[in-house]
């Protein structure tokens, strides 16, 4: 999000399923996966400072994009959502 140094390493999601999905998505140029519209944002951990890439579903709403970040129905926001909103400038 603009604050990345060229030497910083980006790690994929700690969730094994998400990390594998990212690898397949990148290896196939976005053709692998369940047929959804994926976005692969890299966010900086609001506590750790680690650069982490994840996969988010997105859809268009007119001229806007709507992102979905859930934690399988948990009663709390997932870390990827909290990291994305903590540093967003929108």
Secondary structure by P-SEA (a helix, b strand, c coil): cccccccbbbbccccaaaaaaaaaaaaaccccccccccccccccccccccbbbbbbbbbbcccbbbbbbbccccccccaaaaaaaacccc
